[in-house]
């Protein structure tokens, strides 16, 4: 499954691998996440996918695992 918006900016490529929906890494992209409490009030944030081959990106701080 290829996810994109009206402007055809690509947001990710996903496929079923070993019975699980898995994101496939795309060349020249990086996914970033914002940290925060993941509970019923604050669901997990899917993050953002940005191109790395353009202008510098203002990345959010890395989330603790």
DRENTILO-98766 format. One record per residue (C-alpha): residue number from 0; x, y, z; chain; residue in one letter. Coordinates in nm, 4 decimals, m for minus. Layout:
<sites>
i: NUM | xx: X | yy: Y | zz: Z | ch: A | aa: A .
...
</sites>
This chain:
<sites>
i: 0 | xx: 0.0000 | yy: 0.0000 | zz: 0.0000 | ch: A | aa: X .
i: 1 | xx: 0.1422 | yy: 0.3389 | zz: m0.0993 | ch: A | aa: X .
i: 2 | xx: 0.0092 | yy: 0.6280 | zz: 0.1069 | ch: A | aa: X .
i: 3 | xx: 0.0118 | yy: 0.9786 | zz: m0.0435 | ch: A | aa: X .
i: 4 | xx: m0.1819 | yy: 1.3071 | zz: m0.0347 | ch: A | aa: X .
i: 5 | xx: m0.3528 | yy: 1.5195 | zz: m0.3034 | ch: A | aa: X .
i: 6 | xx: m0.0197 | yy: 1.6698 | zz: m0.4107 | ch: A | aa: X .
i: 7 | xx: 0.1229 | yy: 1.3171 | zz: m0.4527 | ch: A | aa: X .
i: 8 | xx: 0.3721 | yy: 1.3666 | zz: m0.1706 | ch: A | aa: X .
i: 9 | xx: 0.4562 | yy: 1.0154 | zz: m0.0570 | ch: A | aa: X .
i: 10 | xx: 0.3908 | yy: 0.9352 | zz: 0.3098 | ch: A | aa: X .
i: 11 | xx: 0.5025 | yy: 0.5731 | zz: 0.3176 | ch: A | aa: X .
i: 12 | xx: 0.5022 | yy: 0.2295 | zz: 0.1638 | ch: A | aa: X .
i: 13 | xx: 0.3471 | yy: m0.0518 | zz: 0.3678 | ch: A | aa: X .
i: 14 | xx: 0.3098 | yy: m0.4256 | zz: 0.3076 | ch: A | aa: X .
i: 15 | xx: 0.2127 | yy: m0.7400 | zz: 0.4944 | ch: A | aa: X .
i: 16 | xx: 0.5327 | yy: m0.9201 | zz: 0.6012 | ch: A | aa: X .
i: 17 | xx: 0.5193 | yy: m1.2312 | zz: 0.8229 | ch: A | aa: X .
i: 18 | xx: 0.1530 | yy: m1.1572 | zz: 0.8950 | ch: A | aa: X .
i: 19 | xx: 0.2167 | yy: m0.8004 | zz: 1.0169 | ch: A | aa: X .
i: 20 | xx: 0.1698 | yy: m0.4635 | zz: 0.8483 | ch: A | aa: X .
i: 21 | xx: 0.5245 | yy: m0.3318 | zz: 0.8071 | ch: A | aa: X .
i: 22 | xx: 0.6588 | yy: m0.0017 | zz: 0.6766 | ch: A | aa: X .
i: 23 | xx: 0.9107 | yy: m0.0452 | zz: 0.3952 | ch: A | aa: X .
i: 24 | xx: 1.1978 | yy: 0.2062 | zz: 0.4090 | ch: A | aa: X .
i: 25 | xx: 1.2004 | yy: 0.4487 | zz: 0.1169 | ch: A | aa: X .
i: 26 | xx: 1.5291 | yy: 0.5863 | zz: m0.0200 | ch: A | aa: X .
i: 27 | xx: 1.6121 | yy: 0.9446 | zz: 0.0799 | ch: A | aa: X .
i: 28 | xx: 1.3442 | yy: 0.9583 | zz: 0.3526 | ch: A | aa: X .
i: 29 | xx: 1.3425 | yy: 0.9514 | zz: 0.7307 | ch: A | aa: X .
i: 30 | xx: 1.0531 | yy: 0.9046 | zz: 0.9751 | ch: A | aa: X .
i: 31 | xx: 1.0554 | yy: 1.1134 | zz: 1.2926 | ch: A | aa: X .
i: 32 | xx: 0.8374 | yy: 1.0794 | zz: 1.6008 | ch: A | aa: X .
i: 33 | xx: 0.7375 | yy: 1.3181 | zz: 1.8776 | ch: A | aa: X .
i: 34 | xx: 0.7676 | yy: 1.1903 | zz: 2.2297 | ch: A | aa: X .
i: 35 | xx: 0.4681 | yy: 1.1856 | zz: 2.4549 | ch: A | aa: X .
i: 36 | xx: 0.2626 | yy: 0.9564 | zz: 2.6733 | ch: A | aa: X .
i: 37 | xx: 0.1050 | yy: 0.6785 | zz: 2.4682 | ch: A | aa: X .
i: 38 | xx: m0.2153 | yy: 0.5852 | zz: 2.6473 | ch: A | aa: X .
i: 39 | xx: m0.5911 | yy: 0.6051 | zz: 2.5869 | ch: A | aa: X .
i: 40 | xx: m0.5833 | yy: 0.9863 | zz: 2.6096 | ch: A | aa: X .
i: 41 | xx: m0.2817 | yy: 1.0206 | zz: 2.3762 | ch: A | aa: X .
i: 42 | xx: m0.2728 | yy: 0.7464 | zz: 2.1086 | ch: A | aa: X .
i: 43 | xx: 0.0642 | yy: 0.6603 | zz: 1.9479 | ch: A | aa: X .
i: 44 | xx: 0.1788 | yy: 0.9211 | zz: 1.6963 | ch: A | aa: X .
i: 45 | xx: 0.2628 | yy: 0.7722 | zz: 1.3542 | ch: A | aa: X .
i: 46 | xx: 0.5258 | yy: 1.0432 | zz: 1.3109 | ch: A | aa: X .
i: 47 | xx: 0.6153 | yy: 1.2192 | zz: 0.9894 | ch: A | aa: X .
i: 48 | xx: 0.8040 | yy: 1.1091 | zz: 0.6801 | ch: A | aa: X .
i: 49 | xx: 1.0306 | yy: 1.3728 | zz: 0.5260 | ch: A | aa: X .
i: 50 | xx: 1.2664 | yy: 1.3715 | zz: 0.2327 | ch: A | aa: X .
i: 51 | xx: 1.6353 | yy: 1.3986 | zz: 0.3178 | ch: A | aa: X .
i: 52 | xx: 1.7557 | yy: 1.5012 | zz: m0.0291 | ch: A | aa: X .
i: 53 | xx: 1.6211 | yy: 1.8576 | zz: m0.0124 | ch: A | aa: X .
i: 54 | xx: 1.6524 | yy: 2.1524 | zz: 0.2228 | ch: A | aa: X .
i: 55 | xx: 1.7605 | yy: 2.0965 | zz: 0.5857 | ch: A | aa: X .
i: 56 | xx: 1.4818 | yy: 1.9559 | zz: 0.8019 | ch: A | aa: X .
i: 57 | xx: 1.3904 | yy: 2.0820 | zz: 1.1498 | ch: A | aa: X .
i: 58 | xx: 1.3515 | yy: 1.7382 | zz: 1.3151 | ch: A | aa: X .
i: 59 | xx: 1.1646 | yy: 1.6901 | zz: 1.6434 | ch: A | aa: X .
i: 60 | xx: 1.3701 | yy: 1.5651 | zz: 1.9373 | ch: A | aa: X .
i: 61 | xx: 1.4237 | yy: 1.1880 | zz: 1.9322 | ch: A | aa: X .
i: 62 | xx: 1.1735 | yy: 0.9927 | zz: 2.1387 | ch: A | aa: X .
i: 63 | xx: 1.2946 | yy: 0.7591 | zz: 2.4097 | ch: A | aa: X .
i: 64 | xx: 1.2240 | yy: 0.3938 | zz: 2.3307 | ch: A | aa: X .
</sites>
